[in-house]
């Protein structure tokens, strides 16, 4: 039982620090890390592994990615034109439904992980937001490049 506790603790720490590892990685095919990832990495490093501080850092990053998601979505709606807008709206509504369902699934998966549950849920949600921003940015670039 003790070994399992150590395993869960180590896993939680790795999950909580995973966003920090992204700080040096390019975002979405770009040459540099996204400023949100950089800020999260800095906040994570400053947290010294304190769960409350890690949760605050994740929450701030989630809010920033959500704001970025909405900004990119609005920009994409404007560029998509009337013939594509409804398809984009339907895709975004479906993604939001998926995001909520995935959150429920993750809550079930991570339910027995004690204090790391919130970090794991937050990290998974953060990753989904970040990936969706990338997807929408790629769509935006594709539409801007088309005649």
Phi and psi in radians as a Rosetta constraint file:
Dihedral C 1 N 2 CA 2 C 2 CIRCULARHARMONIC -1.118 0.35
Dihedral N 2 CA 2 C 2 N 3 CIRCULARHARMONIC -0.719 0.35
Dihedral C 2 N 3 CA 3 C 3 CIRCULARHARMONIC -1.066 0.35
Dihedral N 3 CA 3 C 3 N 4 CIRCULARHARMONIC -0.660 0.35
Dihedral C 3 N 4 CA 4 C 4 CIRCULARHARMONIC -1.136 0.35
Dihedral N 4 CA 4 C 4 N 5 CIRCULARHARMONIC -0.692 0.35
Dihedral C 4 N 5 CA 5 C 5 CIRCULARHARMONIC -1.091 0.35
Dihedral N 5 CA 5 C 5 N 6 CIRCULARHARMONIC -0.770 0.35
Dihedral C 5 N 6 CA 6 C 6 CIRCULARHARMONIC -1.100 0.35
Dihedral N 6 CA 6 C 6 N 7 CIRCULARHARMONIC -0.695 0.35
Dihedral C 6 N 7 CA 7 C 7 CIRCULARHARMONIC -1.082 0.35
Dihedral N 7 CA 7 C 7 N 8 CIRCULARHARMONIC -0.830 0.35
Dihedral C 7 N 8 CA 8 C 8 CIRCULARHARMONIC -1.092 0.35
Dihedral N 8 CA 8 C 8 N 9 CIRCULARHARMONIC -0.707 0.35
Dihedral C 8 N 9 CA 9 C 9 CIRCULARHARMONIC -1.126 0.35
Dihedral N 9 CA 9 C 9 N 10 CIRCULARHARMONIC -0.795 0.35
Dihedral C 9 N 10 CA 10 C 10 CIRCULARHARMONIC -1.113 0.35
Dihedral N 10 CA 10 C 10 N 11 CIRCULARHARMONIC -0.725 0.35
Dihedral C 10 N 11 CA 11 C 11 CIRCULARHARMONIC -1.109 0.35
Dihedral N 11 CA 11 C 11 N 12 CIRCULARHARMONIC -0.747 0.35
Dihedral C 11 N 12 CA 12 C 12 CIRCULARHARMONIC -1.087 0.35
Dihedral N 12 CA 12 C 12 N 13 CIRCULARHARMONIC -0.719 0.35
Dihedral C 12 N 13 CA 13 C 13 CIRCULARHARMONIC -1.135 0.35
Dihedral N 13 CA 13 C 13 N 14 CIRCULARHARMONIC -0.740 0.35
Dihedral C 13 N 14 CA 14 C 14 CIRCULARHARMONIC -1.092 0.35
Dihedral N 14 CA 14 C 14 N 15 CIRCULARHARMONIC -0.756 0.35
Dihedral C 14 N 15 CA 15 C 15 CIRCULARHARMONIC -1.108 0.35
Dihedral N 15 CA 15 C 15 N 16 CIRCULARHARMONIC -0.739 0.35
Dihedral C 15 N 16 CA 16 C 16 CIRCULARHARMONIC -1.187 0.35
Dihedral N 16 CA 16 C 16 N 17 CIRCULARHARMONIC -0.508 0.35
Dihedral C 16 N 17 CA 17 C 17 CIRCULARHARMONIC -1.593 0.35
Dihedral N 17 CA 17 C 17 N 18 CIRCULARHARMONIC -0.177 0.35
Dihedral C 17 N 18 CA 18 C 18 CIRCULARHARMONIC -0.973 0.35
Dihedral N 18 CA 18 C 18 N 19 CIRCULARHARMONIC -0.770 0.35
Dihedral C 18 N 19 CA 19 C 19 CIRCULARHARMONIC -1.060 0.35
Dihedral N 19 CA 19 C 19 N 20 CIRCULARHARMONIC -0.560 0.35
Dihedral C 19 N 20 CA 20 C 20 CIRCULARHARMONIC -1.120 0.35
Dihedral N 20 CA 20 C 20 N 21 CIRCULARHARMONIC -0.595 0.35
Dihedral C 20 N 21 CA 21 C 21 CIRCULARHARMONIC -1.144 0.35
Dihedral N 21 CA 21 C 21 N 22 CIRCULARHARMONIC -0.443 0.35
Dihedral C 21 N 22 CA 22 C 22 CIRCULARHARMONIC -1.272 0.35
Dihedral N 22 CA 22 C 22 N 23 CIRCULARHARMONIC -0.278 0.35
Dihedral C 22 N 23 CA 23 C 23 CIRCULARHARMONIC -0.978 0.35
Dihedral N 23 CA 23 C 23 N 24 CIRCULARHARMONIC -0.595 0.35
Dihedral C 23 N 24 CA 24 C 24 CIRCULARHARMONIC -1.633 0.35
Dihedral N 24 CA 24 C 24 N 25 CIRCULARHARMONIC -0.123 0.35
Dihedral C 24 N 25 CA 25 C 25 CIRCULARHARMONIC -1.514 0.35
Dihedral N 25 CA 25 C 25 N 26 CIRCULARHARMONIC 2.527 0.35
Dihedral C 25 N 26 CA 26 C 26 CIRCULARHARMONIC -1.124 0.35
Dihedral N 26 CA 26 C 26 N 27 CIRCULARHARMONIC 2.612 0.35
Dihedral C 26 N 27 CA 27 C 27 CIRCULARHARMONIC -1.795 0.35
Dihedral N 27 CA 27 C 27 N 28 CIRCULARHARMONIC 2.178 0.35
Dihedral C 27 N 28 CA 28 C 28 CIRCULARHARMONIC 0.954 0.35
Dihedral N 28 CA 28 C 28 N 29 CIRCULARHARMONIC 0.816 0.35
Dihedral C 28 N 29 CA 29 C 29 CIRCULARHARMONIC 1.393 0.35
Dihedral N 29 CA 29 C 29 N 30 CIRCULARHARMONIC 0.070 0.35
Dihedral C 29 N 30 CA 30 C 30 CIRCULARHARMONIC -1.553 0.35
Dihedral N 30 CA 30 C 30 N 31 CIRCULARHARMONIC 2.996 0.35
Dihedral C 30 N 31 CA 31 C 31 CIRCULARHARMONIC -1.439 0.35
Dihedral N 31 CA 31 C 31 N 32 CIRCULARHARMONIC -0.307 0.35
Dihedral C 31 N 32 CA 32 C 32 CIRCULARHARMONIC -2.208 0.35
Dihedral N 32 CA 32 C 32 N 33 CIRCULARHARMONIC 2.872 0.35
Dihedral C 32 N 33 CA 33 C 33 CIRCULARHARMONIC -1.263 0.35
Dihedral N 33 CA 33 C 33 N 34 CIRCULARHARMONIC 2.644 0.35
Dihedral C 33 N 34 CA 34 C 34 CIRCULARHARMONIC -1.261 0.35
Dihedral N 34 CA 34 C 34 N 35 CIRCULARHARMONIC 2.516 0.35
Dihedral C 34 N 35 CA 35 C 35 CIRCULARHARMONIC -0.981 0.35
Dihedral N 35 CA 35 C 35 N 36 CIRCULARHARMONIC -0.548 0.35
Dihedral C 35 N 36 CA 36 C 36 CIRCULARHARMONIC -1.152 0.35
Dihedral N 36 CA 36 C 36 N 37 CIRCULARHARMONIC -0.745 0.35
Dihedral C 36 N 37 CA 37 C 37 CIRCULARHARMONIC -1.119 0.35
Dihedral N 37 CA 37 C 37 N 38 CIRCULARHARMONIC -0.673 0.35
Dihedral C 37 N 38 CA 38 C 38 CIRCULARHARMONIC -1.123 0.35
Dihedral N 38 CA 38 C 38 N 39 CIRCULARHARMONIC -0.770 0.35
Dihedral C 38 N 39 CA 39 C 39 CIRCULARHARMONIC -1.131 0.35
Dihedral N 39 CA 39 C 39 N 40 CIRCULARHARMONIC -0.703 0.35
Dihedral C 39 N 40 CA 40 C 40 CIRCULARHARMONIC -1.114 0.35
Dihedral N 40 CA 40 C 40 N 41 CIRCULARHARMONIC -0.741 0.35
Dihedral C 40 N 41 CA 41 C 41 CIRCULARHARMONIC -1.080 0.35
Dihedral N 41 CA 41 C 41 N 42 CIRCULARHARMONIC -0.734 0.35
Dihedral C 41 N 42 CA 42 C 42 CIRCULARHARMONIC -1.127 0.35
Dihedral N 42 CA 42 C 42 N 43 CIRCULARHARMONIC -0.802 0.35
Dihedral C 42 N 43 CA 43 C 43 CIRCULARHARMONIC -1.126 0.35
Dihedral N 43 CA 43 C 43 N 44 CIRCULARHARMONIC -0.664 0.35
Dihedral C 43 N 44 CA 44 C 44 CIRCULARHARMONIC -1.139 0.35
Dihedral N 44 CA 44 C 44 N 45 CIRCULARHARMONIC -0.745 0.35
Dihedral C 44 N 45 CA 45 C 45 CIRCULARHARMONIC -1.111 0.35
Dihedral N 45 CA 45 C 45 N 46 CIRCULARHARMONIC -0.679 0.35
Dihedral C 45 N 46 CA 46 C 46 CIRCULARHARMONIC -1.245 0.35
Dihedral N 46 CA 46 C 46 N 47 CIRCULARHARMONIC -0.354 0.35
Dihedral C 46 N 47 CA 47 C 47 CIRCULARHARMONIC -1.240 0.35
Dihedral N 47 CA 47 C 47 N 48 CIRCULARHARMONIC -0.377 0.35
Dihedral C 47 N 48 CA 48 C 48 CIRCULARHARMONIC 0.963 0.35
Dihedral N 48 CA 48 C 48 N 49 CIRCULARHARMONIC 0.520 0.35
Dihedral C 48 N 49 CA 49 C 49 CIRCULARHARMONIC 1.385 0.35
Dihedral N 49 CA 49 C 49 N 50 CIRCULARHARMONIC 0.137 0.35
Dihedral C 49 N 50 CA 50 C 50 CIRCULARHARMONIC -1.285 0.35
Dihedral N 50 CA 50 C 50 N 51 CIRCULARHARMONIC 2.116 0.35
Dihedral C 50 N 51 CA 51 C 51 CIRCULARHARMONIC -0.961 0.35
Dihedral N 51 CA 51 C 51 N 52 CIRCULARHARMONIC -0.803 0.35
Dihedral C 51 N 52 CA 52 C 52 CIRCULARHARMONIC -1.057 0.35
Dihedral N 52 CA 52 C 52 N 53 CIRCULARHARMONIC -0.699 0.35
Dihedral C 52 N 53 CA 53 C 53 CIRCULARHARMONIC -1.218 0.35
Dihedral N 53 CA 53 C 53 N 54 CIRCULARHARMONIC -0.665 0.35
Dihedral C 53 N 54 CA 54 C 54 CIRCULARHARMONIC -1.120 0.35
Dihedral N 54 CA 54 C 54 N 55 CIRCULARHARMONIC -0.716 0.35
Dihedral C 54 N 55 CA 55 C 55 CIRCULARHARMONIC -1.109 0.35
Dihedral N 55 CA 55 C 55 N 56 CIRCULARHARMONIC -0.714 0.35
Dihedral C 55 N 56 CA 56 C 56 CIRCULARHARMONIC -1.093 0.35
Dihedral N 56 CA 56 C 56 N 57 CIRCULARHARMONIC -0.749 0.35
Dihedral C 56 N 57 CA 57 C 57 CIRCULARHARMONIC -1.109 0.35
Dihedral N 57 CA 57 C 57 N 58 CIRCULARHARMONIC -0.752 0.35
Dihedral C 57 N 58 CA 58 C 58 CIRCULARHARMONIC -1.106 0.35
Dihedral N 58 CA 58 C 58 N 59 CIRCULARHARMONIC -0.752 0.35
Dihedral C 58 N 59 CA 59 C 59 CIRCULARHARMONIC -1.077 0.35
Dihedral N 59 CA 59 C 59 N 60 CIRCULARHARMONIC -0.770 0.35
Dihedral C 59 N 60 CA 60 C 60 CIRCULARHARMONIC -1.091 0.35
Dihedral N 60 CA 60 C 60 N 61 CIRCULARHARMONIC -0.748 0.35
Dihedral C 60 N 61 CA 61 C 61 CIRCULARHARMONIC -1.165 0.35
Dihedral N 61 CA 61 C 61 N 62 CIRCULARHARMONIC -0.709 0.35
Dihedral C 61 N 62 CA 62 C 62 CIRCULARHARMONIC -1.055 0.35
Dihedral N 62 CA 62 C 62 N 63 CIRCULARHARMONIC -0.788 0.35
Dihedral C 62 N 63 CA 63 C 63 CIRCULARHARMONIC -1.074 0.35
Dihedral N 63 CA 63 C 63 N 64 CIRCULARHARMONIC -0.720 0.35
Dihedral C 63 N 64 CA 64 C 64 CIRCULARHARMONIC -1.156 0.35
Dihedral N 64 CA 64 C 64 N 65 CIRCULARHARMONIC -0.730 0.35
Dihedral C 64 N 65 CA 65 C 65 CIRCULARHARMONIC -1.176 0.35
Dihedral N 65 CA 65 C 65 N 66 CIRCULARHARMONIC -0.643 0.35
Dihedral C 65 N 66 CA 66 C 66 CIRCULARHARMONIC -1.128 0.35
Dihedral N 66 CA 66 C 66 N 67 CIRCULARHARMONIC -0.734 0.35
Dihedral C 66 N 67 CA 67 C 67 CIRCULARHARMONIC -1.089 0.35
Dihedral N 67 CA 67 C 67 N 68 CIRCULARHARMONIC -0.749 0.35
Dihedral C 67 N 68 CA 68 C 68 CIRCULARHARMONIC -1.139 0.35
Dihedral N 68 CA 68 C 68 N 69 CIRCULARHARMONIC -0.690 0.35
Dihedral C 68 N 69 CA 69 C 69 CIRCULARHARMONIC -1.025 0.35
Dihedral N 69 CA 69 C 69 N 70 CIRCULARHARMONIC -0.810 0.35
Dihedral C 69 N 70 CA 70 C 70 CIRCULARHARMONIC -1.162 0.35
Dihedral N 70 CA 70 C 70 N 71 CIRCULARHARMONIC -0.662 0.35
Dihedral C 70 N 71 CA 71 C 71 CIRCULARHARMONIC -1.111 0.35
Dihedral N 71 CA 71 C 71 N 72 CIRCULARHARMONIC -0.838 0.35
Dihedral C 71 N 72 CA 72 C 72 CIRCULARHARMONIC -1.155 0.35
Dihedral N 72 CA 72 C 72 N 73 CIRCULARHARMONIC -0.686 0.35
Dihedral C 72 N 73 CA 73 C 73 CIRCULARHARMONIC -1.060 0.35
Dihedral N 73 CA 73 C 73 N 74 CIRCULARHARMONIC -0.805 0.35
Dihedral C 73 N 74 CA 74 C 74 CIRCULARHARMONIC -1.062 0.35
Dihedral N 74 CA 74 C 74 N 75 CIRCULARHARMONIC -0.717 0.35
Dihedral C 74 N 75 CA 75 C 75 CIRCULARHARMONIC -1.134 0.35
Dihedral N 75 CA 75 C 75 N 76 CIRCULARHARMONIC -0.714 0.35
Dihedral C 75 N 76 CA 76 C 76 CIRCULARHARMONIC -1.165 0.35
Dihedral N 76 CA 76 C 76 N 77 CIRCULARHARMONIC -0.698 0.35
Dihedral C 76 N 77 CA 77 C 77 CIRCULARHARMONIC -1.013 0.35
Dihedral N 77 CA 77 C 77 N 78 CIRCULARHARMONIC -0.749 0.35
Dihedral C 77 N 78 CA 78 C 78 CIRCULARHARMONIC -1.152 0.35
Dihedral N 78 CA 78 C 78 N 79 CIRCULARHARMONIC -0.676 0.35
Dihedral C 78 N 79 CA 79 C 79 CIRCULARHARMONIC -1.402 0.35
Dihedral N 79 CA 79 C 79 N 80 CIRCULARHARMONIC -0.499 0.35
Dihedral C 79 N 80 CA 80 C 80 CIRCULARHARMONIC -1.090 0.35
Dihedral N 80 CA 80 C 80 N 81 CIRCULARHARMONIC -0.540 0.35
Dihedral C 80 N 81 CA 81 C 81 CIRCULARHARMONIC 1.390 0.35
Dihedral N 81 CA 81 C 81 N 82 CIRCULARHARMONIC 2.833 0.35
Dihedral C 81 N 82 CA 82 C 82 CIRCULARHARMONIC -1.048 0.35
Dihedral N 82 CA 82 C 82 N 83 CIRCULARHARMONIC -0.555 0.35
Dihedral C 82 N 83 CA 83 C 83 CIRCULARHARMONIC -1.255 0.35
Dihedral N 83 CA 83 C 83 N 84 CIRCULARHARMONIC -0.335 0.35
Dihedral C 83 N 84 CA 84 C 84 CIRCULARHARMONIC -1.945 0.35
Dihedral N 84 CA 84 C 84 N 85 CIRCULARHARMONIC -0.210 0.35
Dihedral C 84 N 85 CA 85 C 85 CIRCULARHARMONIC -1.037 0.35
Dihedral N 85 CA 85 C 85 N 86 CIRCULARHARMONIC -0.776 0.35
Dihedral C 85 N 86 CA 86 C 86 CIRCULARHARMONIC -1.157 0.35
Dihedral N 86 CA 86 C 86 N 87 CIRCULARHARMONIC -0.633 0.35
Dihedral C 86 N 87 CA 87 C 87 CIRCULARHARMONIC -1.120 0.35
Dihedral N 87 CA 87 C 87 N 88 CIRCULARHARMONIC -0.707 0.35
Dihedral C 87 N 88 CA 88 C 88 CIRCULARHARMONIC -1.157 0.35
Dihedral N 88 CA 88 C 88 N 89 CIRCULARHARMONIC -0.762 0.35
Dihedral C 88 N 89 CA 89 C 89 CIRCULARHARMONIC -1.054 0.35
Dihedral N 89 CA 89 C 89 N 90 CIRCULARHARMONIC -0.755 0.35
Dihedral C 89 N 90 CA 90 C 90 CIRCULARHARMONIC -1.111 0.35
Dihedral N 90 CA 90 C 90 N 91 CIRCULARHARMONIC -0.733 0.35
Dihedral C 90 N 91 CA 91 C 91 CIRCULARHARMONIC -1.116 0.35
Dihedral N 91 CA 91 C 91 N 92 CIRCULARHARMONIC -0.711 0.35
Dihedral C 91 N 92 CA 92 C 92 CIRCULARHARMONIC -1.215 0.35
Dihedral N 92 CA 92 C 92 N 93 CIRCULARHARMONIC -0.695 0.35
Dihedral C 92 N 93 CA 93 C 93 CIRCULARHARMONIC -1.077 0.35
Dihedral N 93 CA 93 C 93 N 94 CIRCULARHARMONIC -0.728 0.35
Dihedral C 93 N 94 CA 94 C 94 CIRCULARHARMONIC -1.134 0.35
Dihedral N 94 CA 94 C 94 N 95 CIRCULARHARMONIC -0.687 0.35
Dihedral C 94 N 95 CA 95 C 95 CIRCULARHARMONIC -1.118 0.35
Dihedral N 95 CA 95 C 95 N 96 CIRCULARHARMONIC -0.734 0.35
Dihedral C 95 N 96 CA 96 C 96 CIRCULARHARMONIC -1.091 0.35
Dihedral N 96 CA 96 C 96 N 97 CIRCULARHARMONIC -0.683 0.35
Dihedral C 96 N 97 CA 97 C 97 CIRCULARHARMONIC -1.118 0.35
Dihedral N 97 CA 97 C 97 N 98 CIRCULARHARMONIC -0.785 0.35
Dihedral C 97 N 98 CA 98 C 98 CIRCULARHARMONIC -1.024 0.35
Dihedral N 98 CA 98 C 98 N 99 CIRCULARHARMONIC -0.800 0.35
Dihedral C 98 N 99 CA 99 C 99 CIRCULARHARMONIC -1.022 0.35
Dihedral N 99 CA 99 C 99 N 100 CIRCULARHARMONIC -0.758 0.35
Dihedral C 99 N 100 CA 100 C 100 CIRCULARHARMONIC -1.159 0.35
Dihedral N 100 CA 100 C 100 N 101 CIRCULARHARMONIC -0.744 0.35
Dihedral C 100 N 101 CA 101 C 101 CIRCULARHARMONIC -1.141 0.35
Dihedral N 101 CA 101 C 101 N 102 CIRCULARHARMONIC -0.701 0.35
Dihedral C 101 N 102 CA 102 C 102 CIRCULARHARMONIC -1.135 0.35
Dihedral N 102 CA 102 C 102 N 103 CIRCULARHARMONIC -0.639 0.35
Dihedral C 102 N 103 CA 103 C 103 CIRCULARHARMONIC -1.083 0.35
Dihedral N 103 CA 103 C 103 N 104 CIRCULARHARMONIC -0.725 0.35
Dihedral C 103 N 104 CA 104 C 104 CIRCULARHARMONIC -1.143 0.35
Dihedral N 104 CA 104 C 104 N 105 CIRCULARHARMONIC -0.737 0.35
Dihedral C 104 N 105 CA 105 C 105 CIRCULARHARMONIC -1.098 0.35
Dihedral N 105 CA 105 C 105 N 106 CIRCULARHARMONIC -0.814 0.35
Dihedral C 105 N 106 CA 106 C 106 CIRCULARHARMONIC -1.065 0.35
Dihedral N 106 CA 106 C 106 N 107 CIRCULARHARMONIC -0.644 0.35
Dihedral C 106 N 107 CA 107 C 107 CIRCULARHARMONIC -1.064 0.35
Dihedral N 107 CA 107 C 107 N 108 CIRCULARHARMONIC -0.674 0.35
Dihedral C 107 N 108 CA 108 C 108 CIRCULARHARMONIC -1.216 0.35
Dihedral N 108 CA 108 C 108 N 109 CIRCULARHARMONIC -0.713 0.35
Dihedral C 108 N 109 CA 109 C 109 CIRCULARHARMONIC -1.161 0.35
Dihedral N 109 CA 109 C 109 N 110 CIRCULARHARMONIC -0.764 0.35
Dihedral C 109 N 110 CA 110 C 110 CIRCULARHARMONIC -1.630 0.35
Dihedral N 110 CA 110 C 110 N 111 CIRCULARHARMONIC 0.096 0.35
Dihedral C 110 N 111 CA 111 C 111 CIRCULARHARMONIC -0.984 0.35
Dihedral N 111 CA 111 C 111 N 112 CIRCULARHARMONIC -0.582 0.35
Dihedral C 111 N 112 CA 112 C 112 CIRCULARHARMONIC -1.702 0.35
Dihedral N 112 CA 112 C 112 N 113 CIRCULARHARMONIC 0.380 0.35
Dihedral C 112 N 113 CA 113 C 113 CIRCULARHARMONIC -1.830 0.35
Dihedral N 113 CA 113 C 113 N 114 CIRCULARHARMONIC 0.334 0.35
Dihedral C 113 N 114 CA 114 C 114 CIRCULARHARMONIC 1.044 0.35
Dihedral N 114 CA 114 C 114 N 115 CIRCULARHARMONIC -2.356 0.35
Dihedral C 114 N 115 CA 115 C 115 CIRCULARHARMONIC -1.198 0.35
Dihedral N 115 CA 115 C 115 N 116 CIRCULARHARMONIC -0.299 0.35
Dihedral C 115 N 116 CA 116 C 116 CIRCULARHARMONIC -1.420 0.35
Dihedral N 116 CA 116 C 116 N 117 CIRCULARHARMONIC -0.155 0.35
Dihedral C 116 N 117 CA 117 C 117 CIRCULARHARMONIC -0.965 0.35
Dihedral N 117 CA 117 C 117 N 118 CIRCULARHARMONIC -0.867 0.35
Dihedral C 117 N 118 CA 118 C 118 CIRCULARHARMONIC -1.101 0.35
Dihedral N 118 CA 118 C 118 N 119 CIRCULARHARMONIC -0.683 0.35
Dihedral C 118 N 119 CA 119 C 119 CIRCULARHARMONIC -1.130 0.35
Dihedral N 119 CA 119 C 119 N 120 CIRCULARHARMONIC -0.731 0.35
Dihedral C 119 N 120 CA 120 C 120 CIRCULARHARMONIC -1.170 0.35
Dihedral N 120 CA 120 C 120 N 121 CIRCULARHARMONIC -0.747 0.35
Dihedral C 120 N 121 CA 121 C 121 CIRCULARHARMONIC -1.110 0.35
Dihedral N 121 CA 121 C 121 N 122 CIRCULARHARMONIC -0.778 0.35
Dihedral C 121 N 122 CA 122 C 122 CIRCULARHARMONIC -1.112 0.35
Dihedral N 122 CA 122 C 122 N 123 CIRCULARHARMONIC -0.738 0.35
Dihedral C 122 N 123 CA 123 C 123 CIRCULARHARMONIC -1.123 0.35
Dihedral N 123 CA 123 C 123 N 124 CIRCULARHARMONIC -0.708 0.35
Dihedral C 123 N 124 CA 124 C 124 CIRCULARHARMONIC -1.151 0.35
Dihedral N 124 CA 124 C 124 N 125 CIRCULARHARMONIC -0.745 0.35
Dihedral C 124 N 125 CA 125 C 125 CIRCULARHARMONIC -1.137 0.35
Dihedral N 125 CA 125 C 125 N 126 CIRCULARHARMONIC -0.724 0.35
Dihedral C 125 N 126 CA 126 C 126 CIRCULARHARMONIC -1.054 0.35
Dihedral N 126 CA 126 C 126 N 127 CIRCULARHARMONIC -0.787 0.35
Dihedral C 126 N 127 CA 127 C 127 CIRCULARHARMONIC -1.074 0.35
Dihedral N 127 CA 127 C 127 N 128 CIRCULARHARMONIC -0.685 0.35
Dihedral C 127 N 128 CA 128 C 128 CIRCULARHARMONIC -1.143 0.35
Dihedral N 128 CA 128 C 128 N 129 CIRCULARHARMONIC -0.747 0.35
Dihedral C 128 N 129 CA 129 C 129 CIRCULARHARMONIC -1.089 0.35
Dihedral N 129 CA 129 C 129 N 130 CIRCULARHARMONIC -0.804 0.35
Dihedral C 129 N 130 CA 130 C 130 CIRCULARHARMONIC -1.060 0.35
Dihedral N 130 CA 130 C 130 N 131 CIRCULARHARMONIC -0.779 0.35
Dihedral C 130 N 131 CA 131 C 131 CIRCULARHARMONIC -1.138 0.35
Dihedral N 131 CA 131 C 131 N 132 CIRCULARHARMONIC -0.657 0.35
Dihedral C 131 N 132 CA 132 C 132 CIRCULARHARMONIC -1.172 0.35
Dihedral N 132 CA 132 C 132 N 133 CIRCULARHARMONIC -0.665 0.35
Dihedral C 132 N 133 CA 133 C 133 CIRCULARHARMONIC -1.045 0.35
Dihedral N 133 CA 133 C 133 N 134 CIRCULARHARMONIC -0.787 0.35
Dihedral C 133 N 134 CA 134 C 134 CIRCULARHARMONIC -1.042 0.35
Dihedral N 134 CA 134 C 134 N 135 CIRCULARHARMONIC -0.808 0.35
Dihedral C 134 N 135 CA 135 C 135 CIRCULARHARMONIC -1.007 0.35
Dihedral N 135 CA 135 C 135 N 136 CIRCULARHARMONIC -0.809 0.35
Dihedral C 135 N 136 CA 136 C 136 CIRCULARHARMONIC -1.189 0.35
Dihedral N 136 CA 136 C 136 N 137 CIRCULARHARMONIC -0.619 0.35
Dihedral C 136 N 137 CA 137 C 137 CIRCULARHARMONIC -1.125 0.35
Dihedral N 137 CA 137 C 137 N 138 CIRCULARHARMONIC -0.682 0.35
Dihedral C 137 N 138 CA 138 C 138 CIRCULARHARMONIC -1.141 0.35
Dihedral N 138 CA 138 C 138 N 139 CIRCULARHARMONIC -0.708 0.35
Dihedral C 138 N 139 CA 139 C 139 CIRCULARHARMONIC -1.089 0.35
Dihedral N 139 CA 139 C 139 N 140 CIRCULARHARMONIC -0.752 0.35
Dihedral C 139 N 140 CA 140 C 140 CIRCULARHARMONIC -1.061 0.35
Dihedral N 140 CA 140 C 140 N 141 CIRCULARHARMONIC -0.810 0.35
Dihedral C 140 N 141 CA 141 C 141 CIRCULARHARMONIC -1.072 0.35
Dihedral N 141 CA 141 C 141 N 142 CIRCULARHARMONIC -0.694 0.35
Dihedral C 141 N 142 CA 142 C 142 CIRCULARHARMONIC -1.115 0.35
Dihedral N 142 CA 142 C 142 N 143 CIRCULARHARMONIC -0.761 0.35
Dihedral C 142 N 143 CA 143 C 143 CIRCULARHARMONIC -1.203 0.35
Dihedral N 143 CA 143 C 143 N 144 CIRCULARHARMONIC -0.649 0.35
Dihedral C 143 N 144 CA 144 C 144 CIRCULARHARMONIC -1.206 0.35
Dihedral N 144 CA 144 C 144 N 145 CIRCULARHARMONIC -0.500 0.35
Dihedral C 144 N 145 CA 145 C 145 CIRCULARHARMONIC -1.457 0.35
Dihedral N 145 CA 145 C 145 N 146 CIRCULARHARMONIC -0.275 0.35
Dihedral C 145 N 146 CA 146 C 146 CIRCULARHARMONIC -1.472 0.35
Dihedral N 146 CA 146 C 146 N 147 CIRCULARHARMONIC 2.638 0.35
